[in-house]
Amino acid sequence: MKTRAGFCSRCGLTAAIGLLLSLTGVQESLAQSGPVSIVVATSAGTGVDVIGRVMGEQLSKQLDTAFVIENRAGASGNIGAEYVANAAPNGRTLLVGATTFGTNPAVNTQLRYHPVKDFTPISLMGTGIISLAVTPNLPVNSVQELIALAKSKPGSINYASPGNGTPQHLAMELLKLETGADLFHVPYKTTGGALTDLAGGHVSAMLVPVDSALPLASAGKLKILAVMSAERFSGLPDVPTFTEAGYPKLQVDVWYGLFAPAGTPSELIAKLNQNVDQALKQPSVIETLKKQAIEPVGGPPERMAELLRSELDRWPAVVKAAHISAD
């Protein structure tokens, strides 16, 4: 039986039933073959770790098998990523890849894995917001004022980052390229150390995840001038986006994706994607991620693939222009 468009409704129903049976078989296979390792390429307590643990808990419940978090920190996430790239493509080892997964190839041309060739995306689980914060004693109250001050005193105003080649470093160099502001880079080893010195007035500015900056801003130890998201952050309704400030190209998100090794069966990817989407709709998950200023996203694997491709295309030019290299 065909419709006017030539579609066989019976064939469509058969295909849908076949897919359902296939996904059911995948779930049974997962439940019977032991725990699944979710590799988090950072230390415990980070936003990457939080979303990995939340997702692991939910997937364990939904798929009746243990999803265990394995922290493999180091080398800006490269240690964990390389480990998963070399794992068997059987669904037993997954990676929570975050923003550095898309920026590292631009900074380090000697990586022993490729984010596209060696991985299959499962889901874009969530995004976070980057804010521009300055020390309270800096006499500026807007992006425009900071840029004007930096232009009037070239190189005399500094900014902190968690290290050379980190996403915050790249994003600030993008800001410099787009605005013409001349700011001097002061790399730190951690976000915490940089924030402490920013609050103490030892450095002037920093791009930092909004959840890390907000407590200090609420205590009057920082001023948040703008956010790099497409829309204003609900927790800071009076703080504009960079687009509103006149710089539409300065939209940079923190993002969190779930990946499997390349070659993982498509039925398994589809099943995991389906369950991640279900998990992201749970009120408890939404509430936990909200505390980290992470917005649940979800959607098909292609959504994550498209974002990753855009990141890989975006950052090499910034790295080249700013002469950035990893520590």
Backbone torsions as a table, in degrees:
resi	resn	phi	psi	omega
1	MET	NA	128.6	-177.6
2	LYS	-121.8	149.0	171.9
3	THR	-86.2	177.9	178.5
4	ARG	-62.7	-26.0	179.0
5	ALA	-80.4	-3.3	178.2
6	GLY	86.8	12.4	-178.1
7	PHE	-88.8	132.4	178.7
8	CYS	-86.5	107.8	-176.7
9	SER	-64.0	-35.7	179.1
10	ARG	-66.9	-39.5	177.7
11	CYS	-64.1	-40.3	179.1
12	GLY	-62.9	-40.8	178.8
13	LEU	-65.7	-41.5	179.0
14	THR	-61.9	-42.6	179.5
15	ALA	-63.4	-40.9	-179.9
16	ALA	-64.3	-42.0	178.7
17	ILE	-64.8	-40.4	178.7
18	GLY	-62.1	-41.7	178.7
19	LEU	-64.3	-42.5	179.7
20	LEU	-60.8	-45.0	179.3
21	LEU	-64.3	-38.0	179.7
22	SER	-64.4	-45.2	179.9
23	LEU	-66.2	-35.2	176.8
24	THR	-63.4	-41.7	177.7
25	GLY	-63.5	-38.0	177.5
26	VAL	-62.4	-43.5	-179.4
27	GLN	-62.6	-42.4	179.3
28	GLU	-64.1	-39.0	178.9
29	SER	-64.0	-42.9	178.5
30	LEU	-61.4	-42.5	-176.1
31	ALA	-67.6	-25.0	-173.8
32	GLN	-95.6	-12.3	-169.6
33	SER	-111.6	23.7	171.9
34	GLY	93.0	178.2	-174.7
35	PRO	-67.7	153.5	176.0
36	VAL	-105.2	133.8	178.8
37	SER	-95.2	123.1	171.8
38	ILE	-102.6	109.0	-177.7
39	VAL	-83.9	125.0	174.6
40	VAL	-109.8	118.1	-172.4
41	ALA	-86.5	30.7	175.5
42	THR	-137.9	174.4	175.4
43	SER	-76.7	168.2	-179.5
44	ALA	-66.5	147.7	174.8
45	GLY	96.7	-11.8	177.5
46	THR	-77.5	169.0	176.3
47	GLY	-60.3	-36.7	177.8
48	VAL	-62.3	-43.5	-179.7
49	ASP	-66.5	-41.6	-178.5
50	VAL	-61.8	-48.7	-177.9
51	ILE	-68.7	-31.8	176.1
52	GLY	-64.5	-43.4	-178.7
53	ARG	-70.0	-40.1	177.3
54	VAL	-61.0	-45.1	-178.9
55	MET	-67.7	-40.4	178.5
56	GLY	-60.0	-42.3	179.0
57	GLU	-62.5	-44.4	-178.5
58	GLN	-68.2	-43.5	-179.7
59	LEU	-65.9	-34.1	176.7
60	SER	-60.6	-42.1	179.8
61	LYS	-68.4	-43.7	-173.6
62	GLN	-73.0	-35.8	-171.2
63	LEU	-106.8	3.4	174.7
64	ASP	56.9	39.1	173.7
65	THR	-148.8	157.0	-176.4
66	ALA	-80.1	128.6	171.1
67	PHE	-109.0	112.4	-170.9
68	VAL	-107.8	131.4	179.1
69	ILE	-80.5	132.2	179.5
70	GLU	-125.8	105.1	179.8
71	ASN	-79.9	118.1	176.7
72	ARG	-126.1	77.6	-174.9
73	ALA	-82.8	160.0	173.6
74	GLY	128.0	151.0	176.3
75	ALA	54.6	44.2	177.5
76	SER	55.0	35.9	177.4
77	GLY	92.6	-5.0	-174.8
78	ASN	-71.6	-31.2	-179.5
79	ILE	-64.1	-47.9	179.7
80	GLY	-66.7	-40.5	-179.3
81	ALA	-64.5	-43.3	179.8
82	GLU	-64.4	-37.3	178.5
83	TYR	-60.5	-45.9	-178.9
84	VAL	-71.4	-36.0	178.4
85	ALA	-58.5	-31.6	-178.4
86	ASN	-94.3	1.4	-179.8
87	ALA	-78.6	158.4	177.8
88	ALA	-64.9	138.0	-178.4
89	PRO	-82.0	59.2	-176.1
90	ASN	-117.6	10.2	178.5
91	GLY	82.1	4.0	-178.6
92	ARG	-90.7	-12.1	180.0
93	THR	-135.5	120.5	-178.5
94	LEU	-123.3	164.0	180.0
95	LEU	-127.1	133.2	165.8
96	VAL	-88.9	102.8	179.2
97	GLY	-96.8	132.3	-178.8
98	ALA	-115.9	-164.7	-171.9
99	THR	-52.7	-38.8	-179.5
100	THR	-63.1	-23.8	178.3
101	PHE	-61.8	-29.7	179.1
102	GLY	-94.1	-20.4	-178.5
103	THR	-96.5	-28.8	-175.5
104	ASN	-56.7	-40.2	-179.5
105	PRO	-60.9	-28.5	178.4
106	ALA	-74.3	-31.4	-175.8
107	VAL	-87.3	-37.9	-175.2
108	ASN	-122.0	103.6	-177.6
109	THR	-81.3	-0.4	-178.5
110	GLN	-104.5	19.3	179.2
111	LEU	-60.2	144.9	-179.6
112	ARG	-99.3	26.6	172.9
113	TYR	-153.9	162.5	175.7
114	HIS	-124.2	127.3	-175.4
115	PRO	-58.1	-27.4	-179.7
116	VAL	-96.5	-49.2	-175.1
117	LYS	-68.3	-31.1	-173.0
118	ASP	-102.9	2.3	-177.2
119	PHE	-138.1	154.0	172.6
120	THR	-118.1	121.7	-179.9
121	PRO	-70.5	142.8	176.0
122	ILE	-107.0	-47.8	-177.0
123	SER	-163.8	145.3	164.7
124	LEU	-86.9	100.7	-171.6
125	MET	-75.3	-37.5	-177.6
126	GLY	-170.5	168.3	176.2
127	THR	-132.9	151.5	176.6
128	GLY	-123.0	174.0	-173.1
129	ILE	-113.6	134.8	174.4
130	ILE	-99.5	135.0	179.8
131	SER	-117.3	153.9	173.6
132	LEU	-99.1	114.7	-178.2
133	ALA	-116.9	147.0	176.8
134	VAL	-131.3	158.6	177.1
135	THR	-67.9	144.7	-174.6
136	PRO	-59.4	-28.4	-177.0
137	ASN	-83.1	-0.6	175.3
138	LEU	-78.2	127.4	-172.2
139	PRO	-80.0	57.7	176.6
140	VAL	-138.3	149.8	179.1
141	ASN	-133.6	13.8	178.4
142	SER	-157.2	164.0	176.0
143	VAL	-58.8	-44.4	-177.6
144	GLN	-60.2	-40.0	179.9
145	GLU	-69.2	-37.4	178.1
146	LEU	-64.8	-43.7	-179.7
147	ILE	-64.2	-43.3	179.1
148	ALA	-62.0	-41.6	179.8
149	LEU	-65.6	-42.9	-179.7
150	ALA	-64.4	-36.1	178.2
151	LYS	-71.3	-31.1	-179.0
152	SER	-77.8	-21.1	-179.9
153	LYS	-132.4	70.0	-174.0
154	PRO	-53.8	124.5	175.5
155	GLY	77.9	-3.0	-176.4
156	SER	-90.0	-17.4	178.0
157	ILE	-102.0	128.8	-176.9
158	ASN	-107.3	165.9	176.0
159	TYR	-139.4	150.1	-178.4
160	ALA	-101.9	155.8	170.8
161	SER	-147.8	165.6	177.0
162	PRO	-75.9	6.4	176.1
163	GLY	144.0	162.0	178.6
164	ASN	-61.2	132.5	176.0
165	GLY	83.1	-0.6	177.6
166	THR	-74.0	159.7	179.4
167	PRO	-55.9	-36.1	178.6
168	GLN	-65.8	-38.0	176.9
169	HIS	-63.5	-48.0	-179.7
170	LEU	-62.2	-42.4	-178.0
171	ALA	-65.0	-37.5	178.8
172	MET	-70.7	-35.8	176.5
173	GLU	-67.5	-33.5	173.2
174	LEU	-63.4	-41.9	176.4
175	LEU	-58.7	-44.1	179.6
176	LYS	-62.5	-41.6	-179.9
177	LEU	-65.4	-39.5	-176.3
178	GLU	-77.5	-28.9	-174.2
179	THR	-106.3	-20.0	-176.0
180	GLY	81.4	7.1	179.0
181	ALA	-73.4	142.2	-179.6
182	ASP	-108.2	102.0	-179.2
183	LEU	-120.3	142.6	-177.0
184	PHE	-94.6	130.6	-175.7
185	HIS	-84.9	131.0	174.1
186	VAL	-121.2	100.8	-178.0
187	PRO	-79.6	141.3	174.7
188	TYR	-116.4	176.8	177.9
189	LYS	-90.3	-25.1	-178.2
190	THR	-141.1	160.0	174.7
191	THR	-65.4	-39.5	-178.8
192	GLY	-59.8	-44.7	179.5
193	GLY	-64.8	-39.6	178.4
194	ALA	-65.5	-42.7	-179.8
195	LEU	-64.5	-39.7	179.2
196	THR	-60.2	-43.9	-180.0
197	ASP	-73.1	-30.1	175.2
198	LEU	-65.6	-46.5	178.9
199	ALA	-63.6	-31.1	-179.6
200	GLY	-84.8	-2.5	177.9
201	GLY	83.1	10.9	-179.2
202	HIS	-80.6	-23.2	170.4
203	VAL	-129.7	162.1	-169.5
204	SER	-97.3	-34.2	-172.4
205	ALA	-147.9	165.3	179.5
206	MET	-168.8	143.0	167.6
207	LEU	-94.2	126.4	-171.4
208	VAL	-148.4	144.1	174.6
209	PRO	-52.5	135.9	-171.1
210	VAL	-61.4	-32.0	-179.2
211	ASP	-66.7	-28.2	177.4
212	SER	-78.9	-33.1	-177.3
213	ALA	-82.0	-29.5	-170.7
214	LEU	-59.1	-46.3	179.6
215	PRO	-59.1	-40.0	179.4
216	LEU	-70.4	-36.0	177.0
217	ALA	-66.7	-39.7	179.2
218	SER	-64.7	-28.9	179.7
219	ALA	-88.1	3.0	178.9
220	GLY	78.9	14.7	-177.3
221	LYS	-95.4	-8.6	175.9
222	LEU	-141.3	158.7	168.5
223	LYS	-117.9	126.8	177.8
224	ILE	-98.8	118.6	-173.1
225	LEU	-92.6	-31.8	-175.9
226	ALA	-165.9	165.1	174.6
227	VAL	-122.0	151.2	-175.5
228	MET	-94.4	10.6	-179.0
229	SER	-83.5	169.5	179.7
230	ALA	-69.5	-32.4	-179.5
231	GLU	-126.8	163.0	178.3
232	ARG	-63.9	149.5	176.5
233	PHE	-78.0	130.1	-176.0
234	SER	-61.2	-28.1	179.1
235	GLY	-77.6	-11.6	178.3
236	LEU	-135.8	67.2	-172.4
237	PRO	-63.0	-20.2	-178.7
238	ASP	-92.7	-4.0	-179.1
239	VAL	-92.9	124.1	-175.7
240	PRO	-77.6	164.1	170.0
241	THR	-84.2	165.1	175.6
242	PHE	-64.8	-32.0	176.7
243	THR	-61.5	-44.1	178.0
244	GLU	-65.5	-29.0	179.3
245	ALA	-80.4	-2.6	176.7
246	GLY	103.6	13.1	-178.4
247	TYR	-129.2	76.6	-175.1
248	PRO	-65.0	-21.4	179.9
249	LYS	-79.2	-8.3	-178.6
250	LEU	-94.9	55.0	171.9
251	GLN	-110.2	111.8	-177.9
252	VAL	-136.2	123.9	-179.9
253	ASP	-108.1	152.7	161.1
254	VAL	-81.5	136.4	179.7
255	TRP	-137.8	157.3	-175.8
256	TYR	-135.2	118.4	-179.6
257	GLY	-122.0	159.5	175.6
258	LEU	-112.7	129.8	-175.0
259	PHE	-130.2	154.6	172.2
260	ALA	-122.5	160.7	175.7
261	PRO	-59.9	147.6	177.1
262	ALA	-57.2	142.5	-179.7
263	GLY	94.4	-3.7	176.1
264	THR	-63.3	133.6	-176.3
265	PRO	-53.9	139.3	-176.6
266	SER	-61.5	-33.1	179.1
267	GLU	-64.1	-37.5	178.8
268	LEU	-69.6	-41.5	176.8
269	ILE	-60.1	-43.9	-179.4
270	ALA	-62.6	-40.8	-179.5
271	LYS	-67.2	-45.4	179.4
272	LEU	-63.8	-40.6	178.0
273	ASN	-60.2	-44.1	179.4
274	GLN	-59.9	-43.5	-177.5
275	ASN	-74.7	-33.1	174.3
276	VAL	-62.7	-43.4	177.9
277	ASP	-58.6	-42.5	178.5
278	GLN	-63.3	-41.9	-178.6
279	ALA	-63.4	-40.1	-177.2
280	LEU	-67.9	-12.5	179.1
281	LYS	-95.3	-4.5	-179.2
282	GLN	-73.8	131.5	-179.1
283	PRO	-54.4	-38.1	-179.0
284	SER	-66.4	-36.4	178.2
285	VAL	-68.8	-45.7	179.4
286	ILE	-58.3	-42.5	-178.6
287	GLU	-67.3	-42.4	179.3
288	THR	-63.2	-44.8	-179.4
289	LEU	-68.2	-33.3	178.8
290	LYS	-60.2	-37.0	179.4
291	LYS	-64.7	-23.6	177.0
292	GLN	-97.0	6.7	-176.2
293	ALA	58.9	36.2	177.6
294	ILE	-105.2	127.5	178.6
295	GLU	-95.1	119.4	177.5
296	PRO	-61.6	141.4	-178.4
297	VAL	-120.9	-75.0	-177.8
298	GLY	77.2	-157.7	-176.8
299	GLY	100.0	-179.2	-176.2
300	PRO	-69.9	161.3	178.8
301	PRO	-56.7	-30.4	-179.1
302	GLU	-60.8	-27.2	179.0
303	ARG	-64.5	-44.1	177.2
304	MET	-67.5	-40.9	-179.5
305	ALA	-61.2	-41.5	-179.1
306	GLU	-65.8	-43.3	178.4
307	LEU	-62.6	-43.3	-179.3
308	LEU	-62.0	-43.1	178.3
309	ARG	-61.1	-41.0	180.0
310	SER	-66.3	-36.0	177.5
311	GLU	-66.5	-43.2	-179.4
312	LEU	-65.3	-30.1	178.2
313	ASP	-79.8	-29.2	-170.6
314	ARG	-78.2	-41.8	-164.1
315	TRP	-87.7	-23.8	179.5
316	PRO	-56.7	-39.2	179.9
317	ALA	-65.0	-37.6	178.4
318	VAL	-67.1	-44.7	179.2
319	VAL	-60.2	-43.1	-179.8
320	LYS	-65.9	-45.6	-177.9
321	ALA	-64.6	-35.7	-177.0
322	ALA	-93.9	-1.2	179.7
323	HIS	56.3	48.2	-176.9
324	ILE	-88.8	138.5	172.2
325	SER	-139.6	153.1	-179.0
326	ALA	-72.7	153.6	176.5
327	ASP	-67.8	NA	NA
